[in-house]
Amino acid sequence: MNMQIAILLVFLLGACSAPPEVSDQDLLGRYVYVAHDAGTPHPPETLTITATEACITKPGNGERPSCGQWSIIRGYGDSVVIPPRGFTIDRRRGRIVLVEDDDLDWMYEKVD
């Protein structure tokens, strides 16, 4: 009986462990804007994060990117801040996503 309880505790503790932390290096790459809310059309945007800056490119803006410094805020629910916007870092379907609005399901999903 004690062995069964020990095995159950191991499974429960494993299920409750926090997901691995996303490093600065993990965030580098290209993202595409995803809006799963069909009632809110959104033009496709791309976000590129490099070691030195983050650039958001919006169609219709002459393809001229808006660039700035980025930083990570660590704590409960790590976030990426690209002034004036902030995004919660999450992993979904094995990919890193930067969530802008979880209720509306607006996010940037990493593509490479």
N, CA, C and O of each residue as an XYZ file, in Angstrom:
448
protein
N       0.825     -1.201      0.000
C       0.000      0.000      0.000
C       0.869      1.264      0.000
O       0.574      2.221     -0.716
N       1.932      1.266      0.799
C       2.806      2.432      0.848
C       3.479      2.677     -0.496
O       3.714      3.823     -0.879
N       3.789      1.587     -1.215
C       4.408      1.722     -2.530
C       3.435      2.373     -3.510
O       3.847      3.193     -4.331
N       2.166      2.027     -3.439
C       1.159      2.609     -4.320
C       1.006      4.099     -4.052
O       0.862      4.885     -4.988
N       1.036      4.486     -2.815
C       0.937      5.905     -2.453
C       2.166      6.656     -2.960
O       2.048      7.767     -3.477
N       3.344      6.052     -2.813
C       4.571      6.696     -3.285
C       4.533      6.888     -4.799
O       4.914      7.946     -5.300
N       4.075      5.871     -5.527
C       3.979      5.979     -6.988
C       2.977      7.055     -7.376
O       3.226      7.831     -8.299
N       1.848      7.108     -6.681
C       0.839      8.128     -6.956
C       1.403      9.522     -6.713
O       1.160     10.431     -7.506
N       2.150      9.703     -5.632
C       2.749     11.011     -5.341
C       3.742     11.430     -6.424
O       3.790     12.602     -6.799
N       4.534     10.481     -6.929
C       5.499     10.798     -7.980
C       4.762     11.291     -9.222
O       5.176     12.280     -9.827
N       3.684     10.623     -9.613
C       2.912     11.050    -10.783
C       2.266     12.410    -10.565
O       2.263     13.246    -11.469
N       1.721     12.639     -9.378
C       1.080     13.920     -9.093
C       2.087     15.059     -9.102
O       1.811     16.120     -9.661
N       3.246     14.857     -8.494
C       4.260     15.910     -8.462
C       4.801     16.185     -9.864
O       5.092     17.332    -10.202
N       4.935     15.150    -10.672
C       5.392     15.340    -12.052
C       4.386     16.113    -12.876
O       4.768     16.923    -13.721
N       3.104     15.875    -12.642
C       2.056     16.570    -13.395
C       1.949     18.033    -12.996
O       1.502     18.860    -13.790
N       2.349     18.358    -11.786
C       2.219     19.727    -11.281
C       3.484     20.555    -11.479
O       3.512     21.727    -11.104
N       4.518     19.978    -12.050
C       5.754     20.732    -12.193
C       5.578     21.838    -13.235
O       4.798     21.708    -14.179
N       6.306     22.902    -13.042
C       6.217     24.053    -13.945
C       6.872     23.712    -15.274
O       7.826     22.935    -15.314
N       6.362     24.295    -16.376
C       7.005     24.064    -17.667
C       8.407     24.666    -17.649
O       8.670     25.590    -16.879
N       9.310     24.156    -18.486
C      10.662     24.694    -18.498
C      10.657     26.178    -18.870
O       9.885     26.626    -19.718
N      11.533     26.914    -18.217
C      11.622     28.354    -18.475
C      12.128     28.608    -19.886
O      13.009     27.901    -20.374
N      11.574     29.609    -20.532
C      12.007     30.002    -21.873
C      13.165     30.976    -21.704
O      13.042     31.988    -21.014
N      14.286     30.662    -22.337
C      15.468     31.524    -22.226
C      15.398     32.653    -23.251
O      14.590     32.628    -24.179
N      16.257     33.630    -23.058
C      16.360     34.721    -24.031
C      16.664     34.143    -25.418
O      16.084     34.576    -26.414
N      17.559     33.181    -25.477
C      17.961     32.565    -26.745
C      16.777     31.866    -27.410
O      16.642     31.910    -28.632
N      15.914     31.219    -26.611
C      14.734     30.529    -27.149
C      13.790     31.502    -27.859
O      13.105     31.124    -28.810
N      13.755     32.749    -27.399
C      12.817     33.729    -27.957
C      13.252     34.287    -29.309
O      12.424     34.793    -30.067
N      14.527     34.200    -29.610
C      15.025     34.775    -30.860
C      14.419     34.049    -32.053
O      14.346     32.820    -32.067
N      13.985     34.810    -33.053
C      13.417     34.209    -34.255
C      12.288     35.034    -34.827
O      12.103     36.199    -34.475
N      11.528     34.401    -35.726
C      10.436     35.079    -36.430
C       9.099     34.512    -35.956
O       8.952     33.309    -35.744
N       8.135     35.410    -35.796
C       6.798     35.060    -35.329
C       5.769     35.624    -36.309
O       6.031     36.612    -36.994
N       4.603     34.991    -36.370
C       3.490     35.534    -37.149
C       2.320     35.775    -36.200
O       2.121     35.041    -35.232
N       1.555     36.813    -36.499
C       0.414     37.177    -35.666
C      -0.750     36.255    -35.972
O      -1.092     36.039    -37.135
N      -1.355     35.712    -34.927
C      -2.486     34.805    -35.078
C      -3.642     35.364    -34.258
O      -3.491     35.649    -33.070
N      -4.802     35.519    -34.903
C      -6.009     35.956    -34.216
C      -7.078     34.898    -34.468
O      -7.656     34.831    -35.554
N      -7.334     34.077    -33.460
C      -8.295     32.987    -33.616
C      -9.733     33.460    -33.494
O     -10.662     32.695    -33.753
N      -9.924     34.711    -33.104
C     -11.257     35.281    -32.971
C     -11.737     35.710    -34.359
O     -11.316     36.746    -34.874
N     -12.613     34.915    -34.956
C     -13.074     35.185    -36.323
C     -13.796     36.525    -36.442
O     -13.855     37.094    -37.532
N     -14.340     37.031    -35.352
C     -15.061     38.295    -35.383
C     -14.155     39.504    -35.399
O     -14.629     40.633    -35.522
N     -12.862     39.286    -35.278
C     -11.921     40.389    -35.244
C     -10.870     40.189    -36.322
O      -9.804     39.640    -36.047
N     -11.155     40.628    -37.555
C     -10.152     40.461    -38.606
C      -8.901     41.272    -38.280
O      -8.980     42.381    -37.750
N      -7.775     40.709    -38.600
C      -6.509     41.365    -38.289
C      -5.540     41.102    -39.430
O      -5.339     39.950    -39.812
N      -4.940     42.146    -39.978
C      -3.988     41.913    -41.062
C      -2.789     41.127    -40.542
O      -2.423     41.257    -39.374
N      -2.178     40.318    -41.397
C      -1.028     39.538    -40.943
C       0.145     40.446    -40.583
O       0.511     41.347    -41.338
N       0.709     40.193    -39.437
C       1.884     40.926    -38.976
C       2.977     39.916    -38.717
O       2.702     38.747    -38.443
N       4.210     40.361    -38.803
C       5.323     39.523    -38.391
C       6.103     40.245    -37.304
O       6.164     41.474    -37.267
N       6.689     39.463    -36.436
C       7.527     39.972    -35.350
C       8.845     39.227    -35.448
O       8.866     37.997    -35.490
N       9.929     39.957    -35.485
C      11.255     39.345    -35.503
C      12.001     39.822    -34.267
O      12.143     41.021    -34.027
N      12.477     38.851    -33.486
C      13.248     39.183    -32.289
C      14.690     38.749    -32.518
O      14.968     37.579    -32.780
N      15.596     39.708    -32.415
C      17.032     39.431    -32.487
C      17.625     39.721    -31.116
O      16.917     40.159    -30.209
N      18.904     39.481    -30.965
C      19.554     39.719    -29.682
C      19.504     41.189    -29.277
O      19.555     41.509    -28.090
N      19.404     42.081    -30.260
C      19.476     43.511    -29.950
C      18.153     44.259    -30.064
O      17.994     45.315    -29.452
N      17.186     43.726    -30.844
C      15.936     44.455    -31.001
C      14.804     43.538    -31.438
O      15.020     42.390    -31.826
N      13.595     44.074    -31.365
C      12.397     43.395    -31.864
C      11.749     44.321    -32.879
O      11.629     45.523    -32.641
N      11.329     43.762    -34.018
C      10.707     44.547    -35.077
C       9.371     43.938    -35.463
O       9.281     42.741    -35.735
N       8.324     44.772    -35.486
C       7.007     44.351    -35.930
C       6.754     44.981    -37.286
O       6.868     46.197    -37.442
N       6.410     44.153    -38.273
C       6.113     44.633    -39.615
C       4.635     44.428    -39.887
O       4.133     43.307    -39.803
N       3.934     45.512    -40.213
C       2.503     45.460    -40.526
C       2.304     45.763    -41.994
O       2.846     46.745    -42.503
N       1.522     44.923    -42.695
C       1.215     45.238    -44.089
C       0.473     46.570    -44.172
O      -0.283     46.922    -43.267
N       0.687     47.289    -45.233
C       0.026     48.579    -45.386
C       0.795     49.691    -44.721
O       0.411     50.856    -44.817
N       1.862     49.356    -44.058
C       2.702     50.351    -43.408
C       3.946     50.574    -44.262
O       5.002     50.970    -43.767
N       3.793     50.308    -45.567
C       4.939     50.442    -46.448
C       5.998     49.400    -46.139
O       7.160     49.544    -46.521
N       5.577     48.326    -45.428
C       6.493     47.272    -44.997
C       7.664     47.812    -44.190
O       8.698     47.155    -44.070
N       7.498     49.013    -43.635
C       8.530     49.609    -42.784
C       8.312     49.110    -41.362
O       7.281     49.409    -40.760
N       9.258     48.360    -40.815
C       9.052     47.798    -39.479
C       9.141     48.842    -38.379
O       9.814     49.865    -38.505
N       8.445     48.548    -37.308
C       8.526     49.340    -36.088
C       9.427     48.563    -35.134
O       9.074     47.467    -34.699
N      10.577     49.121    -34.812
C      11.579     48.388    -34.020
C      11.834     49.056    -32.675
O      11.648     50.263    -32.515
N      12.259     48.255    -31.725
C      12.610     48.772    -30.418
C      13.292     47.718    -29.575
O      13.381     46.552    -29.961
N      13.766     48.133    -28.437
C      14.403     47.213    -27.497
C      13.352     46.303    -26.878
O      12.194     46.696    -26.740
N      13.743     45.102    -26.508
C      12.824     44.190    -25.848
C      13.469     43.703    -24.559
O      14.690     43.737    -24.407
N      12.630     43.250    -23.638
C      13.140     42.711    -22.382
C      12.172     41.658    -21.864
O      11.011     41.604    -22.271
N      12.669     40.828    -20.964
C      11.846     39.798    -20.336
C      11.613     40.187    -18.888
O      12.530     40.619    -18.190
N      10.386     40.029    -18.452
C      10.050     40.209    -17.039
C       9.791     38.819    -16.485
O       8.839     38.152    -16.891
N      10.624     38.387    -15.570
C      10.501     37.052    -14.974
C       9.593     37.113    -13.754
O       9.536     38.123    -13.052
N       8.902     36.040    -13.522
C       8.006     35.949    -12.382
C       6.899     34.984    -12.716
O       7.055     34.129    -13.588
N       5.787     35.113    -12.033
C       4.651     34.246    -12.329
C       4.109     34.634    -13.691
O       3.548     35.718    -13.851
N       4.271     33.765    -14.668
C       3.851     34.091    -16.034
C       4.831     35.058    -16.662
O       4.537     36.248    -16.780
N       6.000     34.564    -17.071
C       7.012     35.415    -17.697
C       6.416     36.199    -18.863
O       5.511     35.723    -19.549
N       6.934     37.402    -19.075
C       6.429     38.272    -20.141
C       7.574     38.857    -20.948
O       8.689     39.023    -20.454
N       7.273     39.163    -22.195
C       8.188     39.908    -23.052
C       7.582     41.292    -23.210
O       6.390     41.421    -23.491
N       8.385     42.316    -23.034
C       7.921     43.685    -23.203
C       8.631     44.283    -24.414
O       9.858     44.342    -24.479
N       7.813     44.722    -25.368
C       8.290     45.455    -26.532
C       7.478     46.748    -26.515
O       6.387     46.808    -27.083
N       8.015     47.788    -25.860
C       7.210     48.990    -25.645
C       6.522     49.473    -26.913
O       7.141     49.520    -27.976
N       5.260     49.828    -26.810
C       4.453     49.940    -25.602
C       3.653     48.675    -25.279
O       2.764     48.727    -24.429
N       3.937     47.547    -25.925
C       3.140     46.340    -25.745
C       3.864     45.324    -24.866
O       5.089     45.324    -24.749
N       3.052     44.454    -24.251
C       3.594     43.363    -23.451
C       2.901     42.066    -23.820
O       1.722     42.069    -24.174
N       3.620     40.961    -23.741
C       3.107     39.661    -24.150
C       3.483     38.607    -23.114
O       4.618     38.581    -22.637
N       2.547     37.749    -22.767
C       2.827     36.632    -21.884
C       3.484     35.525    -22.699
O       3.013     35.191    -23.787
N       4.573     34.953    -22.178
C       5.266     33.866    -22.861
C       4.567     32.555    -22.519
O       4.306     32.268    -21.351
N       4.268     31.765    -23.540
C       3.584     30.490    -23.333
C       4.118     29.477    -24.345
O       4.767     29.843    -25.325
N       3.840     28.224    -24.094
C       4.155     27.159    -25.056
C       2.849     26.475    -25.400
O       2.117     26.039    -24.511
N       2.557     26.380    -26.677
C       1.345     25.712    -27.155
C       1.702     24.852    -28.352
O       2.393     25.298    -29.268
N       1.232     23.630    -28.336
C       1.512     22.681    -29.416
C       3.011     22.602    -29.695
O       3.428     22.467    -30.845
N       3.812     22.686    -28.644
C       5.256     22.574    -28.793
C       5.956     23.805    -29.319
O       7.164     23.771    -29.557
N       5.226     24.894    -29.507
C       5.826     26.133    -30.020
C       5.740     27.231    -28.979
O       4.862     27.234    -28.116
N       6.678     28.165    -29.085
C       6.632     29.345    -28.223
C       5.626     30.315    -28.818
O       5.649     30.591    -30.018
N       4.748     30.827    -27.977
C       3.814     31.860    -28.407
C       3.913     33.035    -27.446
O       4.159     32.860    -26.253
N       3.720     34.226    -27.979
C       3.689     35.453    -27.192
C       2.248     35.944    -27.231
O       1.775     36.443    -28.251
N       1.565     35.796    -26.110
C       0.131     36.051    -26.049
C      -0.121     37.518    -25.719
O       0.350     38.037    -24.707
N      -0.880     38.175    -26.605
C      -1.254     39.576    -26.375
C      -2.558     39.655    -25.599
O      -2.667     40.431    -24.650
N      -3.551     38.860    -25.990
C      -4.854     38.844    -25.307
C      -5.360     37.403    -25.299
O      -5.801     36.884    -26.324
N      -5.290     36.768    -24.136
C      -5.675     35.359    -24.031
C      -7.173     35.172    -24.229
O      -7.597     34.144    -24.757
N      -7.982     36.146    -23.818
C      -9.440     36.028    -23.975
C      -9.834     36.021    -25.450
O     -10.720     35.264    -25.850
N      -9.188     36.852    -26.257
C      -9.497     36.928    -27.681
C      -8.614     36.003    -28.514
O      -8.786     35.890    -29.728
N      -7.657     35.337    -27.841
C      -6.755     34.404    -28.509
C      -5.906     35.099    -29.566
O      -5.728     34.579    -30.667
N      -5.376     36.294    -29.223
C      -4.479     37.040    -30.095
C      -3.060     36.754    -29.637
O      -2.740     36.897    -28.457
N      -2.218     36.353    -30.567
C      -0.851     35.999    -30.188
C       0.070     36.019    -31.383
O      -0.367     36.001    -32.534
N       1.354     36.056    -31.086
C       2.391     35.820    -32.087
C       2.896     34.413    -31.864
O       3.259     34.054    -30.744
N       2.925     33.605    -32.922
C       3.405     32.234    -32.821
C       4.746     32.119    -33.542
O       4.898     32.567    -34.679
N       5.715     31.508    -32.858
C       7.059     31.383    -33.438
C       7.028     30.400    -34.599
O       6.480     29.304    -34.484
N       7.625     30.807    -35.722
C       7.652     29.948    -36.901
C       9.065     29.472    -37.219
O       9.214     28.506    -37.967
N      10.095     30.095    -36.691
C      11.465     29.580    -36.846
C      12.363     30.132    -35.789
O      13.552     29.812    -35.759
